[in-house]
Amino acid sequence: MNSEGDRHFMLQCLDLARQASGRTAPNPLVGSLIVLGEHIIGRGFHPGAGQPHAEVFALREAGDRAQGATVYVNLEPCSHYGRTPPCADALIAAGVAKVVVGMVDPNPKVAGSGIARLRQAGIEVIVGVEEAACQELNEPFVYRIQHQRPLGILKYAMTLDGKIAATTGHSAWITAPPARHFVHQLRQGCDAIVIGGNTARRDNPHLTSHGLGHNPLRVVLSRTLDLPTTAHLWQTDIAPTVVFTETGANPEFQKFLIQKGVEVVECHALTPAQVMANLSDRQFLSILWECGGTLAAQAIADHAIQKIFAFIAPKIIGGSTAPSPIGDLGLTQMTDALTLDRVKWRSIGQDWLVEGYLAAELNRRGAETQREEGGEESWN
């Protein structure tokens, strides 16, 4: 049984790992502590791909005192040569007596071999301390290893009657400040945020973490490039922006964007699936979709969304034409409704957050109907 002390130090490893939130793709978030007796003599976290791993930083701080000490790390130490040497070998060379691991690395290049190498060297290894918390921290990394693509997360806020804006399109603000602060935290942990052209025109968003840390890549989908020249998104000194459009769309505006430092990617036929493939090629781990209902529906139909964060505010706005968070999916029977799995509810200030995972793929008929009748102009 894991001791309270082991759990205490492992939670500190997770706190250390979070300091690099949003910056490590395609690598995981990892923190490490070295403890001698009850005293921490070394700390470290992995700051990003190509840089030393958490254990190396902790060993550097501990120096010779690491001999006979206990090492805590939320992810199994690596055992192979990648951009950096194996951490398992570094721990063995330092003469540590014990290693406490939060979770086994799902990467097939590791997958238990690091633990085995430590044990073969006579080091005591304990595995699975605060495992659920460790899995949650690196959920996007695990998903990418298992599915070879980033984790797609759809976030939206709606009123109690299911509206994301009034009939006029006005939407600021549906939720209270605590929920909006949560969203800023969510953003700083993601690699990219995606919106459609309609959201860019209507809301003129910044799409930043508002000073909480890492600002993700800002992604705009627009087939026509009918976009304003004064958008906050073109201020690339604040955060990078990429615009996906269709081949040959609005050449003059493309030149304007490029002069502003905005990357432009032309697609033969712009779809969420193509965008996700491009972001996957960039080795991203998690993509946050903050788009309107029509683009959200197409993203679901294209299997670009796996996880949902739905904020529900105790407000009623009404309006038969007021927009809802998800557009037409082509589903006509309640028995066809997409359901969420592993659902969690929690209150954030006066609002509620529902978190869950799409439990089943959208049926083929519904997906095809959505693609044919999806009202493309509403997100262009």
C-alpha positions, 0 to 999 in steps of 0.5 A: 500500500502506498504511504501518505508520504509517497502520495504527498511527494507525488502530488508535488511532482504533478505541481512541478510538471504543470509549470510547463503546461502547454509547452512540452508537445509532443512530450508529456508533462513530467515533474520529479523530486529527490528525497533523502529522509524527509527532506527534498534535495532535488526538484525538476520538471521537463520544460519542453521537447529537446530539453533535459527530462525532469529527473535530470534537473532533479539529479543536478540539484541533488548532486552527490546527495542523490546516492541512497535517496528516493526519487519521485516521478509522475511518469516512468523514467525513459529507457531509450535514446531519443533527443536526450539520454535514458533517464533510467541510466542516469538514476542508476549512475547516481546510485539512488535507492528507490524510485516511486513512479506515478504511471507506466509510460504508454509509449511503446519505446518505454512501456515498462522497460524503464522500470525493468532496467531500474529493478535489474540494477537493484533499485526498489521501484514502486509503481501506481502512486496517485496513478489516476491524477497522473493519468489525468495530467497527461491525458492528451499525451496518452491519447496521442500515443494510443490514436496517433492524433491530438485530443480534440476538446470542445468547450462552450458556455450556454444558458439554462435554456441551451443558448450560446447567444441572444437572437442578436448574436450578443454573447458576452458574458454567459458565465461569471468570472470564475468560469471564465478564469477556468477557461483561461487555465484550460487554454494555457494547457492546450497547444491550439484553439480553433474558431471559425470565421463567424466567431472571429467577426462577431466576437473579435476574441483574443484567444489567450490565457490572459496572463496565466501562462502559455498562449496557444496557437490561435487557429481560424477556419475561413473558406472565404477570408471575409475577415476584419483587418482590425482583429486582435488575432492578427497581433502575432506579438501576443500569440501566433495565429494560423488561418486555414482557408481554401485554395485561391481564396481572397489573395489580397487578404492573404497578403495582408495576413502574411504581412502581419505575421499570420501563417496562411494554410490553403486547403483544397476543401477546408474541413475540421478533419484536414485541420486536425491532420495539419495540427497533428503533423505539428506534433500537438497533443491537445486542440481546444475548439471554441467555435460556434454551433455549425463548425462544432457539429462538423468537427464532431462529424469529422471525429475531431472532437473527443471530449466536451467541456460544457458550462451551464449558466443559471440564465434564461435568454429565450429566442426561437432563433437564438443559436445553440452550441451544436448545429445540425448533426443529421440525427432525427431520433432521440435514440440516435443522440450522442451520449457522453461517457465518464461524466463529471459535474462540478460547480464553478462559482454560480455556473455548472461544468459538465465534463465528459467524452463522446461515447460513440462515433456519429453514425454514417448517415448523420455524418453525411447529412451534416456535411451536405446540409451543414450551413457552411456560411455560418462559420466561414 
